[in-house]
Amino acid sequence: MGCPLMCRLHAPRSPIRRWLCRWIAAVLLVTFMSIFLLLHSMPKMVQYSSKEAMNLLPSAALRELYSSIRLAPNKPATTFNCSAIFDGDQEEIALAKLRMRSEPFKRDDDSTLTEAEYTSATAHCETFKRDRRYFFAPLSLEERDFPIAFSIVVHTRVDMFERLLRSIYMPQNVYCIHVDEKSPDDFFHAVEGIANCFDNVFLASKREAVVYASWYRIQADLNCMKELLHRPDPWRYILNLCGQDFPIKTNFEIVQQLKALAGKNSLESESVSEAKKNRFAFSYKVVGTQIVKTDVSKSPAPFASGVFSGSAYFILSRAFVQHILGNEVARIAMDWFRDTYSPDEFLWATLQRMPGIPGSDPPNSKYHVSDMKAVARLVKWHYLEGDIQKGAPYPPCQGEHRRSVCVYGAGDLHWIIQNHHLFANKFDTKVDPVAVQCLEEYLRHRAFYQLR
């Protein structure tokens, strides 16, 4: 075997010196190759890291990764002690309420962008995604291998929509955005600009003019379901959202809970209360932007399992979606609910209890699931709030109410994160910007530290 190049250059004549030279050359070669392989593998490790792979990264690389995914720092007037707020510190919560109404906060709060500003920003997609701190790669192998589909129905407040999208965005997931046909053009173009910056975000091609408590809310989700099934993305579950929802779990935690369902669905499905039976006893029709009751009585439900009550929110398996879009019994159920009042509160809950539908439960009362037991959505209803010690399901709302639903405030966060739900409703930065800001920071911190 010939002497390495550096040995030949120095021409060592002694056998010992020649052996020593070869040994040094071998050590250097191994060292350089190790450094090269480490540098070559680090980006891939970051991109497709499991918890074990992340543990191999040097602390400096972890800091660099974190700095690229954490949210941009807030100005002093818009910085709050979110840790204390999540701990339920009443003094800090009261201070936050005072500060968010102050002139310095209103002056420095730049979190709410207009439609025109989003349209302008998304003309430069890479800059937009970098500045808004979107995740550019899956944070774990488990998340990469378990893509999720989202159906998001929006009609106003592009700023709330974009913050929702940013909080749930992962490149392996797929997002169908349904923009209400009645929405202004500037809102539509702003949402369109955001969607065009991502390969896995798209606008529903068929738009509905959604009227509160009408069938069109369901139709918007059905339109997204059909398009999501025709895409090549191998999503496992679909979750539906609206513009005032916000996650309370990270994508990793969402994947964990969906995997635990093992093909089952998760949504509210209970017996119909007497107060709600009138909603499908008569036929309803849409008049302008309202739904109106007619004098026409509806025939009994044409399916043996009966009608069940729930909500508009669901977590459904891909198999469930494929089945209901091609099943005759499901089609008959959809047709029957089409002219009822608030059919989204009955259709999904009823399909979930039909025998033979993938992931469903038997219609027996033993299988009733309340909104607090399902994981789809955490909602506070005004008429159920009260003292938990005296039997109320949840404490009073710390924000304000709309249609009897709590629009959460910062004071609700301590209670919110103790629940197992994946999303909560409702949030509005015009009611309490601190609640949304702290949730964003909380989720980013959890997403990063779950990798360690």
DOPA-117106 format. One record per residue (C-alpha): x, y, z; residue in three letters; residue number from 0. Coordinates in steps of 0.02 Angstrom, whole numbers. Layout:
(atom (X, Y, Z), ALA, NUM),
...
***
This chain:
(atom (0, 0, 0), MET, 0),
(atom (72, 168, -50), GLY, 1),
(atom (104, 310, 70), CYS, 2),
(atom (-32, 447, 80), PRO, 3),
(atom (0, 607, -16), LEU, 4),
(atom (57, 708, 135), MET, 5),
(atom (180, 568, 181), CYS, 6),
(atom (253, 567, 6), ARG, 7),
(atom (275, 755, 11), LEU, 8),
(atom (373, 746, 171), HIS, 9),
(atom (461, 585, 112), ALA, 10),
(atom (487, 505, 283), PRO, 11),
(atom (618, 367, 264), ARG, 12),
(atom (604, 287, 436), SER, 13),
(atom (473, 147, 445), PRO, 14),
(atom (415, 215, 613), ILE, 15),
(atom (396, 389, 544), ARG, 16),
(atom (306, 321, 391), ARG, 17),
(atom (186, 222, 501), TRP, 18),
(atom (155, 373, 613), LEU, 19),
(atom (121, 482, 462), CYS, 20),
(atom (-5, 359, 393), ARG, 21),
(atom (-91, 350, 563), TRP, 22),
(atom (-106, 541, 573), ILE, 23),
(atom (-174, 549, 396), ALA, 24),
(atom (-304, 416, 436), ALA, 25),
(atom (-360, 509, 593), VAL, 26),
(atom (-375, 672, 497), LEU, 27),
(atom (-472, 588, 357), LEU, 28),
(atom (-595, 509, 479), VAL, 29),
(atom (-615, 677, 570), THR, 30),
(atom (-649, 774, 411), PHE, 31),
(atom (-772, 642, 350), MET, 32),
(atom (-864, 645, 517), SER, 33),
(atom (-880, 834, 510), ILE, 34),
(atom (-941, 826, 330), PHE, 35),
(atom (-1072, 693, 369), LEU, 36),
(atom (-1133, 789, 522), LEU, 37),
(atom (-1153, 950, 425), LEU, 38),
(atom (-1235, 859, 282), HIS, 39),
(atom (-1360, 770, 394), SER, 40),
(atom (-1408, 914, 509), MET, 41),
(atom (-1534, 999, 393), PRO, 42),
(atom (-1618, 832, 361), LYS, 43),
(atom (-1619, 797, 547), MET, 44),
(atom (-1705, 962, 580), VAL, 45),
(atom (-1827, 934, 439), GLN, 46),
(atom (-1879, 759, 485), TYR, 47),
(atom (-1836, 751, 668), SER, 48),
(atom (-1909, 633, 793), SER, 49),
(atom (-1882, 669, 977), LYS, 50),
(atom (-1733, 552, 974), GLU, 51),
(atom (-1655, 639, 825), ALA, 52),
(atom (-1679, 810, 903), MET, 53),
(atom (-1587, 752, 1058), ASN, 54),
(atom (-1434, 725, 948), LEU, 55),
(atom (-1429, 906, 893), LEU, 56),
(atom (-1306, 1021, 981), PRO, 57),
(atom (-1385, 1153, 1092), SER, 58),
(atom (-1329, 1288, 969), ALA, 59),
(atom (-1425, 1203, 828), ALA, 60),
(atom (-1578, 1189, 939), LEU, 61),
(atom (-1568, 1375, 977), ARG, 62),
(atom (-1554, 1413, 792), GLU, 63),
(atom (-1706, 1306, 753), LEU, 64),
(atom (-1806, 1388, 892), TYR, 65),
(atom (-1759, 1563, 836), SER, 66),
(atom (-1825, 1522, 662), SER, 67),
(atom (-1994, 1460, 724), ILE, 68),
(atom (-2034, 1570, 872), ARG, 69),
(atom (-2147, 1716, 843), LEU, 70),
(atom (-2076, 1889, 814), ALA, 71),
(atom (-2051, 1984, 978), PRO, 72),
(atom (-2185, 2106, 1030), ASN, 73),
(atom (-2157, 2288, 1069), LYS, 74),
(atom (-2146, 2331, 1255), PRO, 75),
(atom (-2323, 2402, 1261), ALA, 76),
(atom (-2393, 2241, 1187), THR, 77),
(atom (-2291, 2118, 1291), THR, 78),
(atom (-2382, 2026, 1429), PHE, 79),
(atom (-2335, 1899, 1561), ASN, 80),
(atom (-2423, 1754, 1477), CYS, 81),
(atom (-2351, 1625, 1597), SER, 82),
(atom (-2433, 1712, 1744), ALA, 83),
(atom (-2596, 1728, 1646), ILE, 84),
(atom (-2597, 1541, 1607), PHE, 85),
(atom (-2565, 1508, 1792), ASP, 86),
(atom (-2724, 1605, 1832), GLY, 87),
(atom (-2636, 1750, 1916), ASP, 88),
(atom (-2782, 1869, 1945), GLN, 89),
(atom (-2672, 2023, 1968), GLU, 90),
(atom (-2584, 1992, 1802), GLU, 91),
(atom (-2750, 1960, 1714), ILE, 92),
(atom (-2823, 2122, 1783), ALA, 93),
(atom (-2665, 2216, 1731), LEU, 94),
(atom (-2678, 2143, 1555), ALA, 95),
(atom (-2858, 2202, 1541), LYS, 96),
(atom (-2806, 2378, 1589), LEU, 97),
(atom (-2654, 2382, 1476), ARG, 98),
(atom (-2742, 2320, 1319), MET, 99),
(atom (-2859, 2469, 1331), ARG, 100),
(atom (-2718, 2593, 1352), SER, 101),
(atom (-2659, 2715, 1218), GLU, 102),
(atom (-2481, 2641, 1209), PRO, 103),
(atom (-2554, 2469, 1173), PHE, 104),
(atom (-2672, 2535, 1038), LYS, 105),
(atom (-2527, 2631, 962), ARG, 106),
(atom (-2402, 2487, 959), ASP, 107),
(atom (-2518, 2341, 923), ASP, 108),
(atom (-2476, 2294, 744), ASP, 109),
(atom (-2547, 2117, 751), SER, 110),
(atom (-2706, 2162, 657), THR, 111),
(atom (-2672, 2184, 471), LEU, 112),
(atom (-2800, 2245, 346), THR, 113),
(atom (-2855, 2155, 188), GLU, 114),
(atom (-2750, 2273, 83), ALA, 115),
(atom (-2597, 2242, 190), GLU, 116),
(atom (-2615, 2053, 173), TYR, 117),
(atom (-2639, 2068, -15), THR, 118),
(atom (-2481, 2172, -27), SER, 119),
(atom (-2380, 2059, 89), ALA, 120),
(atom (-2426, 1899, -2), THR, 121),
(atom (-2363, 1968, -166), ALA, 122),
(atom (-2193, 1911, -98), HIS, 123),
(atom (-2234, 1739, -30), CYS, 124),
(atom (-2064, 1685, 36), GLU, 125),
(atom (-2043, 1847, 131), THR, 126),
(atom (-2222, 1834, 197), PHE, 127),
(atom (-2198, 1656, 260), LYS, 128),
(atom (-2030, 1698, 338), ARG, 129),
(atom (-2090, 1856, 424), ASP, 130),
(atom (-2249, 1774, 486), ARG, 131),
(atom (-2147, 1625, 552), ARG, 132),
(atom (-2237, 1482, 465), TYR, 133),
(atom (-2168, 1309, 496), PHE, 134),
(atom (-2071, 1254, 342), PHE, 135),
(atom (-2053, 1069, 386), ALA, 136),
(atom (-2134, 934, 495), PRO, 137),
(atom (-2067, 940, 672), LEU, 138),
(atom (-2068, 752, 696), SER, 139),
(atom (-2078, 591, 596), LEU, 140),
(atom (-2242, 552, 683), GLU, 141),
(atom (-2321, 713, 621), GLU, 142),
(atom (-2248, 691, 447), ARG, 143),
(atom (-2326, 519, 433), ASP, 144),
(atom (-2498, 573, 495), PHE, 145),
(atom (-2564, 714, 384), PRO, 146),
(atom (-2726, 801, 433), ILE, 147),
(atom (-2857, 888, 325), ALA, 148),
(atom (-2944, 1048, 377), PHE, 149),
(atom (-3104, 1125, 311), SER, 150),
(atom (-3106, 1309, 361), ILE, 151),
(atom (-3261, 1414, 330), VAL, 152),
(atom (-3232, 1603, 339), VAL, 153),
(atom (-3327, 1759, 292), HIS, 154),
(atom (-3240, 1907, 376), THR, 155),
(atom (-3087, 1961, 478), ARG, 156),
(atom (-2940, 1905, 372), VAL, 157),
(atom (-2823, 1942, 518), ASP, 158),
(atom (-2908, 1812, 628), MET, 159),
(atom (-2909, 1686, 485), PHE, 160),
(atom (-2723, 1709, 451), GLU, 161),
(atom (-2676, 1691, 634), ARG, 162),
(atom (-2781, 1533, 643), LEU, 163),
(atom (-2697, 1464, 487), LEU, 164),
(atom (-2524, 1506, 551), ARG, 165),
(atom (-2560, 1420, 717), SER, 166),
(atom (-2612, 1256, 633), ILE, 167),
(atom (-2504, 1260, 476), TYR, 168),
(atom (-2390, 1112, 440), MET, 169),
(atom (-2325, 1069, 265), PRO, 170),
(atom (-2385, 889, 275), GLN, 171),
(atom (-2566, 941, 311), ASN, 172),
(atom (-2692, 1005, 184), VAL, 173),
(atom (-2812, 1152, 205), TYR, 174),
(atom (-2973, 1189, 109), CYS, 175),
(atom (-3034, 1367, 135), ILE, 176),
(atom (-3216, 1407, 98), HIS, 177),
(atom (-3244, 1593, 78), VAL, 178),
(atom (-3426, 1646, 94), ASP, 179),
(atom (-3498, 1700, -72), GLU, 180),
(atom (-3565, 1857, 14), LYS, 181),
(atom (-3394, 1912, 74), SER, 182),
(atom (-3323, 2074, 3), PRO, 183),
(atom (-3200, 2060, -141), ASP, 184),
(atom (-3056, 2134, -40), ASP, 185),
(atom (-3079, 1998, 92), PHE, 186),
(atom (-3085, 1861, -41), PHE, 187),
(atom (-2928, 1924, -128), HIS, 188),
(atom (-2834, 1938, 38), ALA, 189),
(atom (-2877, 1757, 82), VAL, 190),
(atom (-2836, 1705, -96), GLU, 191),
(atom (-2665, 1788, -83), GLY, 192),
(atom (-2626, 1693, 78), ILE, 193),
(atom (-2683, 1527, 4), ALA, 194),
(atom (-2579, 1553, -154), ASN, 195),
(atom (-2420, 1559, -49), CYS, 196),
(atom (-2439, 1375, -1), PHE, 197),
(atom (-2451, 1217, -107), ASP, 198),
(atom (-2560, 1132, 23), ASN, 199),
(atom (-2685, 1274, 52), VAL, 200),
(atom (-2823, 1302, -76), PHE, 201),
(atom (-2990, 1391, -94), LEU, 202),
(atom (-3148, 1288, -117), ALA, 203),
(atom (-3196, 1303, -299), SER, 204),
(atom (-3383, 1302, -260), LYS, 205),
(atom (-3435, 1440, -141), ARG, 206),
(atom (-3596, 1452, -41), GLU, 207),
(atom (-3689, 1604, 24), ALA, 208),
(atom (-3692, 1544, 204), VAL, 209),
(atom (-3844, 1596, 307), VAL, 210),
(atom (-3841, 1570, 495), TYR, 211),
(atom (-3934, 1409, 548), ALA, 212),
(atom (-3961, 1355, 367), SER, 213),
(atom (-3903, 1205, 264), TRP, 214),
(atom (-3770, 1307, 176), TYR, 215),
(atom (-3650, 1292, 324), ARG, 216),
(atom (-3652, 1103, 299), ILE, 217),
(atom (-3638, 1121, 110), GLN, 218),
(atom (-3480, 1225, 130), ALA, 219),
(atom (-3398, 1081, 226), ASP, 220),
(atom (-3463, 953, 101), LEU, 221),
(atom (-3387, 1052, -42), ASN, 222),
(atom (-3218, 1048, 45), CYS, 223),
(atom (-3234, 863, 85), MET, 224),
(atom (-3261, 820, -98), LYS, 225),
(atom (-3111, 921, -154), GLU, 226),
(atom (-3000, 854, -16), LEU, 227),
(atom (-3040, 676, -68), LEU, 228),
(atom (-2990, 714, -247), HIS, 229),
(atom (-2819, 778, -196), ARG, 230),
(atom (-2670, 659, -183), PRO, 231),
(atom (-2636, 706, -1), ASP, 232),
(atom (-2652, 549, 107), PRO, 233),
(atom (-2740, 635, 253), TRP, 234),
(atom (-2810, 525, 391), ARG, 235),
(atom (-2938, 638, 477), TYR, 236),
(atom (-3033, 797, 436), ILE, 237),
(atom (-3070, 937, 560), LEU, 238),
(atom (-3186, 1082, 521), ASN, 239),
(atom (-3154, 1257, 584), LEU, 240),
(atom (-3222, 1433, 573), CYS, 241),
(atom (-3131, 1599, 582), GLY, 242),
(atom (-3157, 1619, 770), GLN, 243),
(atom (-3086, 1450, 820), ASP, 244),
(atom (-2910, 1431, 888), PHE, 245),
(atom (-2807, 1277, 932), PRO, 246),
(atom (-2766, 1239, 1112), ILE, 247),
(atom (-2654, 1092, 1066), LYS, 248),
(atom (-2499, 1083, 955), THR, 249),
(atom (-2500, 984, 794), ASN, 250),
(atom (-2400, 847, 881), PHE, 251),
(atom (-2531, 836, 1020), GLU, 252),
(atom (-2671, 836, 891), ILE, 253),
(atom (-2588, 691, 799), VAL, 254),
(atom (-2570, 596, 963), GLN, 255),
(atom (-2756, 614, 1002), GLN, 256),
(atom (-2810, 570, 825), LEU, 257),
(atom (-2703, 413, 826), LYS, 258),
(atom (-2781, 365, 992), ALA, 259),
(atom (-2954, 370, 911), LEU, 260),
(atom (-2898, 220, 807), ALA, 261),
(atom (-3017, 256, 664), GLY, 262),
(atom (-3163, 316, 772), LYS, 263),
(atom (-3238, 489, 752), ASN, 264),
(atom (-3253, 618, 891), SER, 265),
(atom (-3403, 734, 898), LEU, 266),
(atom (-3549, 777, 1008), GLU, 267),
(atom (-3698, 658, 988), SER, 268),
(atom (-3838, 649, 1115), GLU, 269),
(atom (-4026, 634, 1130), SER, 270),
(atom (-4124, 782, 1062), VAL, 271),
(atom (-4196, 894, 1197), SER, 272),
(atom (-4381, 938, 1191), GLU, 273),
(atom (-4335, 1120, 1158), ALA, 274),
(atom (-4244, 1073, 997), LYS, 275),
(atom (-4370, 953, 922), LYS, 276),
(atom (-4466, 1098, 845), ASN, 277),
(atom (-4314, 1133, 736), ARG, 278),
(atom (-4353, 983, 627), PHE, 279),
(atom (-4541, 968, 654), ALA, 280),
(atom (-4574, 1098, 520), PHE, 281),
(atom (-4491, 1145, 357), SER, 282),
(atom (-4382, 1302, 352), TYR, 283),
(atom (-4326, 1405, 204), LYS, 284),
(atom (-4198, 1541, 172), VAL, 285),
(atom (-4267, 1713, 136), VAL, 286),
(atom (-4131, 1838, 95), GLY, 287),
(atom (-4005, 1822, 235), THR, 288),
(atom (-4122, 1739, 360), GLN, 289),
(atom (-4198, 1568, 385), ILE, 290),
(atom (-4387, 1568, 407), VAL, 291),
(atom (-4505, 1437, 477), LYS, 292),
(atom (-4648, 1382, 364), THR, 293),
(atom (-4816, 1302, 406), ASP, 294),
(atom (-4766, 1141, 319), VAL, 295),
(atom (-4745, 994, 440), SER, 296),
(atom (-4601, 876, 403), LYS, 297),
(atom (-4626, 690, 386), SER, 298),
(atom (-4542, 577, 515), PRO, 299),
(atom (-4357, 545, 492), ALA, 300),
(atom (-4335, 409, 358), PRO, 301),
(atom (-4198, 315, 450), PHE, 302),
(atom (-4218, 189, 591), ALA, 303),
(atom (-4080, 249, 705), SER, 304),
(atom (-4170, 413, 744), GLY, 305),
(atom (-4114, 594, 758), VAL, 306),
(atom (-3973, 645, 874), PHE, 307),
(atom (-3914, 816, 933), SER, 308),
(atom (-3738, 885, 926), GLY, 309),
(atom (-3647, 1032, 851), SER, 310),
(atom (-3571, 1095, 689), ALA, 311),
(atom (-3397, 1039, 744), TYR, 312),
(atom (-3325, 869, 702), PHE, 313),
(atom (-3171, 759, 691), ILE, 314),
(atom (-3205, 630, 557), LEU, 315),
(atom (-3101, 490, 483), SER, 316),
(atom (-3064, 484, 298), ARG, 317),
(atom (-3164, 323, 288), ALA, 318),
(atom (-3317, 411, 362), PHE, 319),
(atom (-3307, 549, 231), VAL, 320),
(atom (-3286, 427, 88), GLN, 321),
(atom (-3434, 326, 150), HIS, 322),
(atom (-3562, 466, 175), ILE, 323),
(atom (-3523, 545, 5), LEU, 324),
(atom (-3567, 383, -83), GLY, 325),
(atom (-3694, 300, 31), ASN, 326),
(atom (-3881, 304, -9), GLU, 327),
(atom (-3939, 304, 173), VAL, 328),
(atom (-3824, 451, 211), ALA, 329),
(atom (-3890, 542, 57), ARG, 330),
(atom (-4070, 516, 116), ILE, 331),
(atom (-4024, 586, 287), ALA, 332),
(atom (-3943, 739, 209), MET, 333),
(atom (-4095, 771, 101), ASP, 334),
(atom (-4211, 758, 251), TRP, 335),
(atom (-4110, 881, 356), PHE, 336),
(atom (-4089, 1005, 213), ARG, 337),
(atom (-4243, 1110, 260), ASP, 338),
(atom (-4226, 1103, 450), THR, 339),
(atom (-4167, 1239, 569), TYR, 340),
(atom (-3981, 1230, 609), SER, 341),
(atom (-3958, 1060, 526), PRO, 342),
(atom (-3772, 1059, 569), ASP, 343),
(atom (-3824, 1027, 749), GLU, 344),
(atom (-3912, 865, 697), PHE, 345),
(atom (-3839, 793, 537), LEU, 346),
(atom (-3664, 748, 596), TRP, 347),
(atom (-3727, 687, 765), ALA, 348),
(atom (-3856, 577, 677), THR, 349),
(atom (-3736, 504, 549), LEU, 350),
(atom (-3617, 464, 692), GLN, 351),
(atom (-3749, 347, 766), ARG, 352),
(atom (-3798, 255, 608), MET, 353),
(atom (-3745, 72, 600), PRO, 354),
(atom (-3620, 32, 464), GLY, 355),
(atom (-3543, 205, 451), ILE, 356),
(atom (-3354, 197, 482), PRO, 357),
(atom (-3303, 257, 654), GLY, 358),
(atom (-3483, 278, 714), SER, 359),
(atom (-3561, 228, 881), ASP, 360),
(atom (-3719, 126, 911), PRO, 361),
(atom (-3880, 226, 937), PRO, 362),
(atom (-3900, 159, 1114), ASN, 363),
(atom (-3898, 294, 1249), SER, 364),
(atom (-3744, 213, 1327), LYS, 365),
(atom (-3644, 288, 1183), TYR, 366),
(atom (-3702, 468, 1203), HIS, 367),
(atom (-3557, 592, 1193), VAL, 368),
(atom (-3572, 770, 1257), SER, 369),
(atom (-3473, 918, 1191), ASP, 370),
(atom (-3364, 909, 1347), MET, 371),
(atom (-3320, 727, 1315), LYS, 372),
(atom (-3288, 744, 1128), ALA, 373),
(atom (-3122, 826, 1083), VAL, 374),
(atom (-3179, 929, 934), ALA, 375),
(atom (-3219, 1096, 1016), ARG, 376),
(atom (-3219, 1180, 1186), LEU, 377),
(atom (-3366, 1302, 1199), VAL, 378),
(atom (-3439, 1395, 1348), LYS, 379),
(atom (-3627, 1422, 1338), TRP, 380),
(atom (-3692, 1570, 1439), HIS, 381),
(atom (-3839, 1475, 1513), TYR, 382),
(atom (-3727, 1335, 1580), LEU, 383),
(atom (-3590, 1442, 1659), GLU, 384),
(atom (-3579, 1453, 1847), GLY, 385),
(atom (-3495, 1385, 2001), ASP, 386),
(atom (-3415, 1217, 1965), ILE, 387),
(atom (-3425, 1173, 2150), GLN, 388),
(atom (-3614, 1188, 2135), LYS, 389),
(atom (-3628, 1080, 1981), GLY, 390),
(atom (-3596, 1197, 1834), ALA, 391),
(atom (-3494, 1120, 1692), PRO, 392),
(atom (-3378, 1270, 1679), TYR, 393),
(atom (-3342, 1438, 1762), PRO, 394),
(atom (-3411, 1606, 1700), PRO, 395),
(atom (-3344, 1682, 1540), CYS, 396),
(atom (-3204, 1809, 1563), GLN, 397),
(atom (-3235, 1894, 1396), GLY, 398),
(atom (-3407, 1931, 1324), GLU, 399),
(atom (-3551, 1834, 1247), HIS, 400),
(atom (-3615, 1821, 1068), ARG, 401),
(atom (-3770, 1716, 1033), ARG, 402),
(atom (-3748, 1644, 1207), SER, 403),
(atom (-3570, 1586, 1168), VAL, 404),
(atom (-3420, 1650, 1266), CYS, 405),
(atom (-3292, 1750, 1169), VAL, 406),
(atom (-3144, 1706, 1277), TYR, 407),
(atom (-3040, 1828, 1375), GLY, 408),
(atom (-2865, 1808, 1448), ALA, 409),
(atom (-2945, 1755, 1612), GLY, 410),
(atom (-3015, 1599, 1527), ASP, 411),
(atom (-2846, 1531, 1473), LEU, 412),
(atom (-2805, 1446, 1639), HIS, 413),
(atom (-2965, 1343, 1623), TRP, 414),
(atom (-2951, 1316, 1435), ILE, 415),
(atom (-2782, 1229, 1434), ILE, 416),
(atom (-2836, 1105, 1567), GLN, 417),
(atom (-2960, 1027, 1446), ASN, 418),
(atom (-2928, 887, 1322), HIS, 419),
(atom (-3008, 973, 1171), HIS, 420),
(atom (-2905, 1013, 1017), LEU, 421),
(atom (-2987, 1182, 979), PHE, 422),
(atom (-3087, 1313, 1071), ALA, 423),
(atom (-3221, 1433, 1011), ASN, 424),
(atom (-3236, 1586, 1010), LYS, 425),
(atom (-3090, 1706, 1003), PHE, 426),
(atom (-3086, 1884, 939), ASP, 427),
(atom (-2940, 2004, 952), THR, 428),
(atom (-3064, 2149, 954), LYS, 429),
(atom (-3134, 2079, 1116), VAL, 430),
(atom (-2972, 2018, 1197), ASP, 431),
(atom (-2810, 2023, 1096), PRO, 432),
(atom (-2710, 1957, 1244), VAL, 433),
(atom (-2802, 1790, 1244), ALA, 434),
(atom (-2750, 1756, 1063), VAL, 435),
(atom (-2574, 1824, 1084), GLN, 436),
(atom (-2539, 1717, 1237), CYS, 437),
(atom (-2611, 1562, 1154), LEU, 438),
(atom (-2498, 1589, 1003), GLU, 439),
(atom (-2345, 1603, 1115), GLU, 440),
(atom (-2399, 1452, 1219), TYR, 441),
(atom (-2419, 1341, 1066), LEU, 442),
(atom (-2251, 1391, 992), ARG, 443),
(atom (-2160, 1356, 1154), HIS, 444),
(atom (-2245, 1186, 1171), ARG, 445),
(atom (-2209, 1142, 990), ALA, 446),
(atom (-2024, 1174, 1016), PHE, 447),
(atom (-2003, 1094, 1186), TYR, 448),
(atom (-2097, 938, 1133), GLN, 449),
(atom (-1948, 904, 1019), LEU, 450),
(atom (-1826, 895, 1162), ARG, 451),
***
